[in-house]
Amino acid sequence: MAELIINAPFPFADNVFPAELGAVVQRSVLDGSEPALFVAHTEDNAWLVGDGVSDPNIEGACVVAPMVDVLAKDEKVTEVADLPVGMAAYRDSADEPWQRESFTWAEEG
């Protein structure tokens, strides 16, 4: 596989995630035990993918992985490839539509 990039030029051609795009992804999404219910495009142009259920801050809960691996588990994640910087998309289940809103990091403590 080619080297992953974290900051790909945005917007993406044809609103398709580039094959070399890497994201911070919860392992539960990658192994298919939980669906992707959260996707964020952070202010620094990085992508986050989570299950919306378990704590992504637990050591080892997340890895950097190719977005194509996420899409292989859930092709509906392609629907948020046009998500602007500073936005997040959420859904209640894999069968529900994505809802979009501004993304800010949660305050610690």
Backbone bond lengths (Angstrom), bond angles and torsions (degrees), N, CA, C in turn:
res aa  C-N    CA-C-N  psi(-1)  N-CA   C-N-CA  omega(-1)  CA-C   N-CA-C  phi
1 M - - - 1.448 - - 1.520 109.18 -
2 A 1.304 115.76 147.04 1.454 121.53 177.89 1.524 109.93 -68.41
3 E 1.306 115.45 163.12 1.463 120.90 177.47 1.523 109.70 -63.76
4 L 1.319 116.18 138.87 1.462 121.20 178.57 1.515 110.22 -80.23
5 I 1.315 115.47 145.95 1.460 121.45 172.39 1.521 107.54 -117.46
6 I 1.308 116.05 145.56 1.463 120.61 -179.58 1.531 110.77 -98.73
7 N 1.308 117.06 -36.02 1.461 121.12 -178.23 1.520 110.09 -109.21
8 A 1.316 116.92 84.45 1.460 121.74 177.80 1.521 109.13 -86.22
9 P 1.329 117.22 144.87 1.465 119.41 176.53 1.536 110.13 -55.75
10 F 1.317 114.98 135.38 1.461 121.22 -176.72 1.513 108.42 -126.57
11 P 1.298 121.50 143.95 1.454 128.00 6.55 1.529 112.08 -75.07
12 F 1.333 115.21 158.31 1.454 121.54 -179.11 1.519 110.24 -81.48
13 A 1.320 115.62 145.31 1.463 120.78 176.95 1.528 109.26 -57.57
14 D 1.318 115.88 131.44 1.463 122.78 178.66 1.528 113.62 56.60
15 N 1.343 117.17 21.51 1.465 121.81 -179.06 1.523 112.47 54.33
16 V 1.333 115.22 42.09 1.462 122.06 179.43 1.523 108.57 -119.49
17 F 1.340 116.60 130.95 1.460 119.84 177.17 1.523 109.59 -60.05
18 P 1.338 118.27 130.98 1.463 120.42 176.20 1.534 110.94 -62.41
19 A 1.316 116.52 144.27 1.468 121.40 -177.69 1.524 111.95 -59.27
20 E 1.331 117.52 -30.87 1.467 120.95 -176.29 1.525 113.23 -91.34
21 L 1.351 117.92 3.23 1.461 120.70 -178.17 1.519 111.36 -72.20
22 G 1.312 115.83 126.50 1.462 121.77 174.22 1.518 109.55 -101.69
23 A 1.314 115.85 155.90 1.465 122.18 179.10 1.521 108.59 -144.02
24 V 1.317 115.34 159.61 1.457 120.69 171.71 1.526 105.39 -85.14
25 V 1.331 115.69 117.73 1.462 121.14 -170.81 1.526 109.77 -128.40
26 Q 1.326 116.10 137.17 1.456 119.13 174.35 1.528 109.14 -69.02
27 R 1.315 115.29 137.85 1.469 121.34 -179.63 1.521 112.21 -57.89
28 S 1.319 117.06 -33.66 1.466 120.87 -179.54 1.524 111.66 -62.14
29 V 1.331 117.32 -30.91 1.467 121.29 176.29 1.522 109.29 -74.67
30 L 1.321 116.89 -43.87 1.462 120.39 -178.99 1.520 112.88 -64.11
31 D 1.336 116.98 -37.22 1.465 118.36 -178.49 1.532 112.09 -86.75
32 G 1.337 116.78 -2.76 1.457 120.72 175.98 1.513 114.89 80.95
33 S 1.337 117.83 6.23 1.462 119.07 179.37 1.530 112.35 -75.26
34 E 1.334 116.41 -21.84 1.470 122.23 175.38 1.527 108.31 -137.74
35 P 1.337 117.49 146.66 1.463 119.23 176.04 1.528 111.28 -78.26
36 A 1.304 116.19 159.95 1.467 121.04 172.64 1.523 107.64 -74.28
37 L 1.326 116.15 116.47 1.459 121.30 179.60 1.521 112.15 -116.51
38 F 1.318 116.63 -2.18 1.465 122.36 -177.13 1.523 108.73 -144.72
39 V 1.307 116.41 130.57 1.470 122.42 173.58 1.516 106.78 -137.42
40 A 1.323 116.70 130.65 1.467 120.77 177.12 1.513 110.03 -126.61
41 H 1.315 114.90 144.85 1.465 123.72 173.30 1.526 104.75 -115.02
42 T 1.324 116.07 100.01 1.462 121.47 -169.65 1.517 112.83 -73.73
43 E 1.322 114.94 165.89 1.465 121.38 179.75 1.523 112.80 -58.62
44 D 1.338 117.63 -25.68 1.463 119.79 178.35 1.530 111.90 -93.94
45 N 1.351 116.90 18.61 1.463 124.70 173.79 1.527 113.12 70.16
46 A 1.323 117.58 23.13 1.462 121.31 174.80 1.529 108.62 -96.07
47 W 1.319 115.68 162.99 1.461 122.07 179.55 1.517 109.81 -117.80
48 L 1.323 116.07 138.35 1.460 123.42 177.43 1.526 108.17 -123.67
49 V 1.323 116.33 138.96 1.467 120.79 177.67 1.520 107.94 -132.24
50 G 1.325 116.30 124.91 1.455 119.77 -178.34 1.510 112.31 -134.21
51 D 1.328 114.12 168.96 1.464 119.93 -179.83 1.526 112.45 -88.82
52 G 1.332 117.41 -8.90 1.455 120.81 178.11 1.511 114.29 70.43
53 V 1.325 117.59 6.13 1.456 121.28 -176.37 1.521 110.89 -121.67
54 S 1.318 116.84 -56.06 1.462 121.08 -175.69 1.527 111.13 -91.89
55 D 1.308 116.04 161.49 1.461 123.33 -175.94 1.532 110.69 -74.22
56 P 1.322 117.76 115.09 1.462 120.01 179.49 1.529 113.16 -75.21
57 N 1.331 116.60 -9.72 1.464 120.54 -176.98 1.523 113.75 -88.09
58 I 1.310 117.50 -6.42 1.461 120.53 176.69 1.522 108.47 -68.10
59 E 1.323 116.22 136.56 1.461 120.55 -178.62 1.524 110.42 -53.84
60 G 1.332 115.73 129.17 1.456 122.09 178.19 1.516 114.79 84.13
61 A 1.343 118.11 -0.66 1.461 120.71 -177.79 1.522 112.43 -72.41
62 C 1.340 117.34 -25.00 1.460 121.96 -176.30 1.521 111.28 -126.40
63 V 1.312 114.94 153.24 1.459 122.34 175.24 1.522 108.18 -140.21
64 V 1.319 116.00 162.67 1.457 120.16 170.65 1.526 106.23 -87.54
65 A 1.320 115.28 125.82 1.460 120.84 -176.43 1.523 109.65 -143.05
66 P 1.310 117.31 158.06 1.467 119.91 177.02 1.527 110.99 -67.85
67 M 1.309 116.13 139.16 1.465 119.93 176.26 1.522 110.72 -59.69
68 V 1.329 117.98 -29.03 1.466 119.12 179.04 1.522 111.25 -61.81
69 D 1.336 118.23 -29.13 1.460 121.00 176.31 1.530 110.89 -69.81
70 V 1.325 116.34 -36.29 1.463 120.73 175.47 1.524 109.44 -65.61
71 L 1.323 116.41 -45.70 1.462 121.50 -178.19 1.524 111.51 -64.49
72 A 1.325 117.15 -30.32 1.463 120.64 177.25 1.526 111.13 -65.13
73 K 1.313 117.19 -29.36 1.468 121.95 178.13 1.529 111.71 -85.71
74 D 1.348 116.23 -31.79 1.473 120.29 -175.54 1.520 109.04 -153.03
75 E 1.311 116.46 97.17 1.466 120.31 -177.08 1.523 113.25 -67.62
76 K 1.347 118.38 -16.16 1.469 120.71 178.43 1.529 112.41 -68.43
77 V 1.324 117.67 -14.04 1.462 120.34 175.11 1.528 109.57 -64.64
78 T 1.322 118.38 -23.19 1.465 121.05 176.96 1.526 111.64 -59.87
79 E 1.327 116.91 -23.40 1.465 121.56 -178.73 1.522 112.99 -66.01
80 V 1.328 117.96 -14.81 1.464 120.56 -179.05 1.530 112.48 -111.16
81 A 1.316 117.66 15.49 1.467 120.85 179.21 1.526 111.73 -65.09
82 D 1.318 117.78 -16.66 1.468 121.53 178.08 1.529 112.49 -94.89
83 L 1.320 116.87 9.33 1.467 121.93 -177.21 1.529 110.20 -62.62
84 P 1.324 118.39 118.28 1.461 120.30 -178.21 1.532 112.75 -66.80
85 V 1.310 114.92 160.37 1.461 121.04 174.47 1.524 108.62 -56.56
86 G 1.338 116.29 138.05 1.454 121.36 178.79 1.514 114.36 83.64
87 M 1.334 116.80 12.02 1.459 120.93 -179.48 1.525 110.51 -121.79
88 A 1.322 114.97 158.00 1.463 121.96 175.89 1.520 108.34 -133.49
89 A 1.327 114.57 155.56 1.458 121.16 175.53 1.525 107.59 -124.26
90 Y 1.322 114.97 137.18 1.456 122.01 -178.82 1.524 108.40 -129.89
91 R 1.309 115.25 154.06 1.463 120.92 169.71 1.522 107.70 -149.09
92 D 1.317 116.25 154.10 1.463 120.68 -176.82 1.519 112.62 -81.17
93 S 1.328 116.77 -26.21 1.461 121.64 177.58 1.521 107.82 -154.69
94 A 1.323 115.78 169.28 1.460 120.49 -179.35 1.528 112.20 -64.50
95 D 1.320 117.23 -18.07 1.468 121.43 -179.29 1.523 113.41 -93.40
96 E 1.325 116.81 -7.90 1.461 121.25 -177.03 1.533 110.45 -90.81
97 P 1.339 116.81 156.36 1.470 119.79 175.84 1.529 110.93 -73.70
98 W 1.312 116.16 156.98 1.461 122.60 177.75 1.521 109.52 -75.04
99 Q 1.322 115.89 138.38 1.461 123.50 172.40 1.521 107.15 -111.28
100 R 1.307 118.21 136.26 1.458 121.71 -175.49 1.528 111.00 -111.76
101 E 1.331 114.43 144.56 1.459 120.15 176.21 1.523 108.95 -158.26
102 S 1.319 116.02 168.17 1.463 121.09 177.59 1.516 109.55 -62.16
103 F 1.325 115.66 146.31 1.456 121.11 178.94 1.516 109.80 -114.25
104 T 1.326 115.49 129.09 1.458 121.99 170.99 1.521 106.69 -136.16
105 W 1.316 115.07 149.04 1.460 120.21 178.17 1.517 109.28 -67.17
106 A 1.332 116.75 138.76 1.452 121.87 177.71 1.513 109.71 -67.75
107 E 1.317 116.19 142.76 1.456 120.94 177.62 1.519 109.37 -70.08
108 E 1.324 116.52 137.30 1.462 120.94 177.84 1.527 110.14 -84.73
109 G 1.341 114.02 151.15 1.452 120.59 172.77 1.454 112.14 84.38
